[in-house]
């Protein structure tokens, strides 16, 4: 369920960019990147036993 959030924020960011709200769209896309980076860091260290 928690991995739905990056897809939602990316989708909202693309919608904002489509309607020429570039700054808001870039903020949403940046939030998406940070969520994915945090998720990968937690997933890699806990489940894959990779030290980052």
C-alpha positions in Angstrom: 0.0 0.0 0.0 2.8 2.4 0.8 4.3 2.1 -2.7 1.1 3.7 -4.1 2.3 7.1 -2.9 5.2 7.5 -5.4 2.9 6.7 -8.3 0.3 9.1 -7.0 2.8 11.9 -6.5 4.4 11.3 -9.9 1.0 11.3 -11.6 0.0 14.5 -9.8 3.3 16.1 -10.8 2.8 15.2 -14.5 -0.7 16.6 -14.4 0.6 19.9 -13.0 3.3 20.1 -15.6 0.7 19.3 -18.3 -1.4 22.3 -17.1 1.7 24.6 -17.1 2.2 24.6 -13.3 5.9 23.7 -13.7 7.1 24.6 -10.3 4.4 22.7 -8.5 4.9 19.8 -10.8 8.7 19.7 -10.2 8.0 19.8 -6.4 5.8 16.7 -6.8 8.3 14.9 -8.9 11.1 15.8 -6.4 8.9 14.3 -3.6 8.5 11.2 -5.7 12.3 10.8 -6.1 12.9 11.3 -2.4 10.2 8.7 -1.5 11.8 6.2 -3.9 15.3 6.9 -2.6 14.1 6.4 1.0 12.2 3.3 0.1 15.2 1.8 -1.8 17.5 2.6 1.1 15.2 0.9 3.6 14.5 -2.0 1.3 18.1 -2.6 0.4 19.4 -2.5 4.0 16.6 -4.5 5.6 15.5 -7.0 3.0 18.5 -7.4 0.7 21.2 -7.0 3.4 23.2 -4.4 1.3 25.0 -1.8 3.3 24.6 1.6 1.7 
